[in-house]
Amino acid sequence: MLTKESTSTPSAGGPRNDPDRLPAAPALHQSGSAETGKRALLIAFHFPPEASSSGIQRTLSFFKHLGKYGWEPMVLSAHPRVYSQQNPSQLANLPAGLVVRRAFALDAKHHLGYKGRYLQLLALPDRWVSWFLGAVPAGLGLIRRYRPQVIWSTFPIPTAHLIAWALHRLTGIPWVADFRDPIIQPAYPAPGMQRKVYQWIERQTIRHCQAAVFTTHSAMASYRNRYPEIPASKFSVIENGYDEEGFGAALASIPAAPQPVPGPRRLTLVHSGVLYKDGRDPSAFLQGIAALRDAGKTDASRLRVVLRAPGHLETISDLVARHGVTDIVEVAPPVPYRDALAEMLAADGLMVFQGTPFNTQIPAKIYEYFRAGKPVLGLVDTAGETARVLRAGGFTSLANMDRPGEIAEVLERFLDDIERGEAHVASAELVAASSRTRRAGQLARILDTVGHTVTEARS
């Protein structure tokens, strides 16, 4: 799929990946943008064909839907060589005719290290800091050619904000900084040089951007508390969401089947996404399943649990075996995004793991769960943001993810509710409000405000 170093080969009719081959005055393509001539430069590390982060869906949805609100986006991303996991099929989701520039970048661990070891200096603020060297000149070239009115960048790769900061300072173009996660968290990065660099990037970002956008209200509140001297009007929230096009394709791939009849049957619960020890440890959940089975309240004939794409398959499989629930719990490898959505739609219930370290964050899959129209079991810190959003949506099957006894009780009720046909699912209003198209409209309003304010200030 790769051609020369800074570009990737587009599919027929797909995005234009090499701006040097474009006409001098390219037409605006997305609906509504031709009349306004408004353009936005989106800077994002996670972008197709990258396949290890769900964060690509946020950038991809803005790229796909901003045109509906009068903005033509272009993307500045990294060369695909730096992606440890790739899914070339994602390239088919890129809108035809829009600019995607992939700048020089290396991974310090894989390209500049030896046997997995590398100099810390080559990975500050992150392993992909070399992207800065390729992206700044590439970004200046895009700005000279297409004259975007706004720059947008997205974290959690801090080099993305560093690139946007440099382009903003060099050109004066207003900057909207997107925080999928807070840059500084209580335990991350660990004290040391990396944390100091992160803190510097965070300060520069908050002080110099014209708008700071967060995915949760608690994350925004933490920044307002940390930077009380910054006007509150600079901060706003655009939550994550689901992509209706992806669900439409997934629905088309599922054979038509009658709705399950209430009553005992084998129920399938699915968790799709990475699990790990700090904050998303499934150990207590596995203990809860074992306790229910030992009490005669469930077994493999009643319950099947799928842990899809949990990360290191062997580690999670060993954990399942250690708790003696291999007959109930299946550890499954990653599948293409459309297939993952199809699996959600076919499940009887969906699960989310989100512990205390992530109390200010909401996993993007929550909004996909809403759209799937399935009951949701929340294995969370019940004081966290994910629990708040679930409760606000009417979901009550929540348990602290590190308490096996509590999990067993909530899981038993959850299964009973599904069997009786009484388990709660998202309302039509909640589903409509959670679409990524709606989220793109929110971003467009921020771009309009930032662009208009800066234009007035210059006139």
Secondary structure, DSSP 8 states (H G I E B T S, - for coil): -B-STT-B---TT--B--GGGS-SS----STTHHHH-EEEEEE-SS-TTB-S-TTHHHHHHHHHHGGGGTEEEEEEEE-GGG-SSB-GGGGGGS-TT-BEEEE----HHHHS-BTTB--GGGGSS-TTTHHHHHHHHHHHHHHHHH--SEEEEEESSHHHHHHHHHHHHHH---EEEEESS-SSBTTBS-TTHHHHHHHHHHHHHHHH-SEEEESSHHHHHHHHHH-TTS-GGGEEE----B-HHHHHHHHHTS-------SSS--EEEEEES--BTTTB--HHHHHHHHHHHHTTS--TTTEEEEEES-SSHHHHHHHHHHTT-TTTEEEE----HHHHHHHHHH-SEEEEEE-GGGTT---THHHHHHHHT--EEEEE-TTSHHHHHHHHTT---EEETT-HHHHHHHHHHHHHHHHHT------HHHHHHTBHHHHHHHHHHHHHHHHHHHHHHH-
